[in-house]
Amino acid sequence: MPNSFRRTVVASLICLAVPTDAQPASAPAKSIEAYVKPYVDTRNFSGVITVAKANRAIFAKSYGSSDFVGGVPNRLDTRFHIASMSMQFTAAAALRLVQAGKLSLDEPVSSFVPDLPNGGKITIRHLLTQTSGIRDINGLPQYDDLLKSHQTPLALVDKIRGLPAEHEPGTFGREEHSAYNLLALIIERRTGLPFATAVKHLVFGPLQMADSGIDDDDLRAGPEFAVGHAPRGTQEVEPAERIHWSAKAGNASAYTTAGDELRFVRGMFDPRFLRADLRDAVFDLSSRVGYGWFKSNSTRFGQPVYSMNGRAPGFASALIYVPREQLAVVAFSNIYASFTSDIAGDVPPLCSACRINR
């Protein structure tokens, strides 16, 4: 993920009644509006921003167009592709199988793919924490060609199956997209269902995420889906190159709404969805990356922060949650520009209701 295209989406881990765009602007809303306006006016941001603290909606608004060619405005319930944030849903599906006794975090991947290098040493836990050491599919010379046609999790795993490992399992080297392709395949084989159907049954259904799904190249265009855009010149955009999202199965193939993302994060703290020991593994601060999250003791906020971000052709997404403050921000964009993460990180200091207590 190039630094020139940083993305951060901040999503709330709390129950939130999201206001409509038509509500009058509060003082915090006016401050946020003034900050965001130049990004919107110059078409460096188009999407949804939501801010909440302690179960109270502070700000929620949609901007720009879900389709600039057709002039369709974005709405709070517009569905966005969320790129690498999709890893959160894949990880949650795998953990739900662990909880049901159908999978083990310490099970070797050789049980599913017998000829993968180091397959006897690599466990499900290594895949979830991106510490497997397997070759990353996004770095292969033919990767761009894969995006031009329909793929399956097995086809994606086959692309790296015979390649030597980059390092021994157990340490984080870089983002491992292939680890989540492999998790998608494992979920299919352990459930006997296509990956998209399995995630629906394991995650989206139980959490009532009715507007979320895994794009297996079978979506129909419509006003409920944002169209991805790319910058053109200094202040214009054009439709982004269309890709087959199935080529990102497990690591970047999901779409959702801001409201559904809030339901997901809330579900991660619900013992009916995920038991305590698995939840503790997800949010363990001893590792910087894992289970679809970035985790840190933030110097900016002076306390632990959990986040995730994503970027794929036409889209940017980001999630940040400050648990001690119960502060959350969600920012989804359907413009492949470099400011979504900046907006998400800069919003909290703009309103007194978002104050961080150090």
N, C-alpha and C positions, 0 to 999 in steps of 0.2 A: 504494500500500500504506500505509494509515493508520498513523501512529506508534503509535497505541493498540493495534495488533495486530501488534507486531514479532514476527518468527519467525526463528530461526537454527537450521539443522540442521548438525551437525558430522559429516562423514563421513570415513572413513579412506582414505587413498590407499595403503594398504599391505595386504599379505597378512595375513589375520587368521583364526585359528580361534576362532569365537565360542562362548563357554561357554553352557551351558543355564541357565535360570532356577533349576534345582534345585541348582546347585552351592553349597557353603557360602560365605558372604560373607567376603571378605578385608578387611583393614583399610581399604584404599581404598574398597571396596564399601560398608562400613558408613558411612563418612563421606558418600558420595554418597547412600546410602539415607536417611540422616537429613535431608539437605538437600531431597531430592525429596519426601519423605513429605507435608509440608503441602500441596504443590501437588496431589498425588494425592488426599489426603483431602478437599480442598475442590473437587475436580473441575475444577481449572484445568489439569490435564495428564492425558492418557491416551494411551499409545503405547509407544514403544520408545526406550531410550537405550543407546548403545554407546560405549565409550571404549577406545582402544588406543594403545600407544606402542611404537615399535621392534619391530613384528611380534608384540607380546605383548598379549593381551587383558587389560585391566585391569578392565573392567566391561561387562556386557551384561544387560539386564533389560527385561521387558515389564511394563506397568502397565495397570490399568483394563480396560475392555471394548471389544471391537471393535464390539459392538452392545449398548448399555445397556438397550434394551428387551428384547432376547432374553437378556441376561445372558451373552453369549459373551465369554470373556476374550481380551484381546490376547495374541499370542505373538511370539516373536522373528522368525518367518517370516510374520507378518501383512502383507498388502499394503496400502499406503497411497497415496492420491492425494497427489502432492507439489507441486502448484501450479507456481509459477514455476521450481522446480528442474528442471522438464521441459525448460527451455531448454538444459540441459547435453546432453541426449540429441539434441535437434534439431541443435545445433551440431556434435556429434560425427558425426552422420550426414552433414551437409554437408561436413565436413572429410574424411571417408572418401571422398566423391565427388571432392573435390579431389585426394586422394592417388591415386585411380584414374585421374586425368586426364579425368574426366567433368564437371568443374566447375572454374572458376577464381575465386580470391578477388577478382580485379579485373574480372570479367565484369559488365557493367551489367545491372540488373534489367529494362531495356527489352527485353532478349532474351526475357523471359518474359511481362512485362506491358507492352505498348507504350505505353499511355496513362496511366501513373502519373506524376504531377507530379515533375519532376527525375529521371525514370527513367533518362535517359541518363547522369546524373552519379552516381547511387546504385549502388554495387557490392555484391557478396555480402559483402565485408568490412565495409561499412557496416552491413548488416543484422546480421551476427554481433556487432558491437560496439555495436549500438543507437545508431548515430550517423547514421542515414539522414535524419532530419528528417521522415519521413512522419507523417501524423496517427495518433494512437493510438486504436484501436478501443474500448478500455475507457473512454475519455472521452466517447464519443458518447451522446446522450440516449437512443437506442433500445437501448443495449447490454444492459440487463437483459432486454429482450424476446428478444434473440438467444439467451440462455441457456435459453429455454423450449422450443426446438425444435432438431432436428438441423441441423447446419451442415456445410459442406465447406470446405477451405482456400480454394477459389475463391470461394465465397459470402462468406467473411469478407473476403477481399481486395477484393471488389467493393464492400463497404461503405465503404471509404476511397479507392477508386480515383480518384474524381473530386474529392476534397477537396484544397484547397491545402496545400502543405507547411508545417510549423511553423517550419522553419529550413533553411538550406543543409546539405547533407551534410558530415560530417567532425567534428562536435562533439556531445558528449553533452548532451542536455537533460533527459530523464527516461526512465524505463523505456518501451521501445517494444515493446508486446505485438504490434502489427501487423507489426513487422519479422519476428517469428518465425512469424506466420501466413503471411507471404509466403515465408519459407524453407520452410515445410511444402509450399506449392504448388510451389515450385521443385524440391524433392526429388521430388515426385510426377511432375512433367513431365520431369525428367531421367532418372528411373529407369523410368517407365512403370508404376509400382506405386502403390496407395493408400498414403498416408502411414504408416499403422500397419504395413503390411507392409514398407515400405521400411526403417523404423527397426529392425524385427525382423531383417531381413537384414543391415543395415549395422552395427548396434550390439549389440542384445541377443543375437543368435545367436553372433557371434564371441566375445563376452565371457561366454558361458554364463550369461546373466541369464534363467534360465528362469521366474522369477516376476515379470517386468516386462513392461509392454506400454503401448500407447497406447489409451486408452479412446475408442472411436468410437461410444459409446452402445450397444454390443452386449454389455456385461458382464452376467453373471448373478450375482445376489446369492448369497453363500455365506460360510461361516465363515472362509475364507482372505482375504476382503476386509473392511477396516475400514469401518464406516458412519460418515459424518461427523456431528458433533454441534455444537450451538450452546449457549452458556451460557443458562441460564434462572434468573433471580434471582441470588442470591449463591453458591449451592453446588449447583445442579442443572443438568442438561443435558437437551436434547431433540434429536431428529433434525433435522439441518440441512435447509434447503430443497434439494430435489433439483434438479440442473441437468443440462443436456446438455453433457458434457465435450467433445464435438466442437466446441462453440462456442469452445473454447480451444485448438484444434489448433495444435501447434507451440510454444505458449508456456506451457501449463499442463495438458495433457491426459494426462500419463503417470502410471502407478502403479508402485510398486516395493516391495521389502523392504529392510531395513537391510543384509542380507547382499549383495543384488544391487547396492546402491549402493556398497558396498566393492569389489565386483568391477569396477564401472564406473571408479571413481577409480584403482584399480590399473591398469586397462587404459590409462588416459590416459598412463601412464608406460612403457608397453610398446611398443618400436619395432615389434613385429609388428602392433600395432593402429594406431599413429599415428607417422609419421616425425618426426624431431627438429625440423625447421623449423616444422612445423605445431604441434607441442607447445609450442615456444618462443613462438609467436604467442599461444597460449591463455594462457600464464602470464607474459606480458610485463607487468611492473609499471609501465610507463610510462602505461598506461591503467587507470582505476579499475574499469571494467566491460568485460566482453567474453567472448564464447564461452560464455555461461552461468555466469560466475563473477564474484564481486566480489574485487578484489585490492587489498591495501594493505600499507604498512609500518606495522604496528600499534604504537601507543604502549602499548597494554595489554600485549601480549606481547613488545614490544621487538624484533620481527623480522617478516619478511614473513608474511602470513597470507592464505590463499585460502578463500573461503566462498561460500555461496549459500543463499538462503532462499526460502520460498514461503508463500502463504496463499490459500486459496480456500474457498468455503462448506463448513464442517465440518472443515477440515484445516489443519494448520500443519506446516512442514518447515524444516529448516536443516542446513547443512553447513559445518564449519570444518576446515581442515587447516593445521598449522604444520609446514612441511617440514623445517626444520633440526632440529626435535625429533622428527620422525616421530610427531607427536601428532595424534590424530583423535578426534572425537566425532560421533556420529550421534544425532539426536533427531527422531523422527516422532511426530506427534500427530493424533488424530482428534477433537479438541475445538478449536473456533475460539475460543481464549482468547489472552491476551496474554503468556504466560510461557515458551513453548517456547524462544525465543531467549535469554532470560535464563538458563534452566537450562543450555543448551548452553555459554554463555560463562562461567558460574559454576562449572561442574564441575571444570575443571583444577586450580584452587588447592586443591581439597578433599582431594587425595591426594598424598603425597610422590612416588609413582611418576609423577605427571604434571608434575613440577617443570619450570618454564621457566627455562632458562639464559640470562641476559641478557648 
